């Protein structure tokens, strides 16, 4: 299955958990393919960088690499 994750769902899931985190867990467990356009990837990167500065214990660069692999 292929799917797209809204930026808010992705960031909430990776940074805070909860229901969005369950979606991320499902994605990682099932191996389904995450799709994103260049514009969506740029938005992911922008938000990762901002949240990474706000939450320095979270390795935003590593999370972005996970998403773009």
VENURBEL-V876393 format. One record per helix or strand of 2 or more residues. SS is the DSSP state (H for helix, E for strand). FROM is the first residue (numbers start at 1). TO is the last residue. If there is no record, write none. Layout:
SS_FROM_TO + SS_FROM_TO
//
This chain:
E_2_3 + H_7_15 + H_18_30 + E_33_34 + H_38_54 + H_60_68
//
